[in-house]
Amino acid sequence: MLLDTELVERAAKALGTTRPTDTVRASLKQSVRRAHVANLVSWELPDDAADEFEQQREPRRAEE
C-alpha cells in the first residue's frame, strides 16, 4: 500500500497516534463512524413519529 507520508504525519498529529499503522486504523474507524452518523441523520421517521415522541415526553401520572 502506498501512502502519502505527509498526509499520514498530519493525520497522526490530528489523531494523536505515533505509528503509521495506528494512524491508518484510527482514520478508517473515524471514516466508518462518520458514515454511520450520516446514515442516522438521514434516517427518515414516519409522519406520526413526532406525535408518539411528544406523548412519551408527557409526565406520567400515577393511577389513583
C-alpha positions in Angstrom: 0.0 0.0 0.0 1.4 3.4 -1.0 0.6 6.2 1.4 1.2 9.9 1.2 3.7 10.2 4.1 3.0 13.9 4.7 -0.7 13.2 4.9 -0.1 10.3 7.3 2.0 12.6 9.5 -0.7 15.2 9.5 -3.3 12.6 10.4 -1.1 11.3 13.2 -0.9 14.7 14.7 -4.6 15.2 14.5 -5.4 11.8 15.9 -2.7 11.6 18.5 -1.2 8.4 17.1 2.5 7.6 16.7 2.8 4.7 14.4 1.5 4.7 10.7 -0.5 1.5 11.3 -2.3 3.1 14.2 -2.9 6.2 12.2 -4.4 4.4 9.3 -6.5 2.2 11.6 -7.8 5.3 13.5 -8.6 7.1 10.3 -10.5 4.1 9.0 -12.5 3.8 12.2 -13.4 7.5 12.1 -14.5 7.2 8.4 -16.8 4.3 9.3 -18.2 6.1 12.3 -18.8 9.3 10.2 -20.7 7.2 7.6 -22.8 5.6 10.4 -23.7 9.0 11.8 -24.5 10.4 8.4 -26.8 7.4 7.9 -28.6 8.0 11.2 -29.0 11.7 10.4 -30.6 10.9 7.1 -32.9 8.3 8.5 -36.5 9.3 8.0 -39.2 8.6 10.6 -42.8 8.0 9.8 -45.0 11.2 9.8 -46.7 10.2 13.1 -43.5 9.6 14.9 -43.4 13.2 16.2 -46.8 12.7 17.9 -45.6 9.5 19.5 -42.4 11.1 20.8 -44.4 14.0 22.2 -46.7 11.6 24.1 -43.7 9.8 25.6 -42.3 13.2 26.9 -45.5 13.9 28.8 -45.2 13.3 32.5 -46.7 10.0 33.6 -49.4 10.4 36.1 -49.8 7.9 38.9 -53.0 6.0 38.7 -55.3 6.9 41.6 
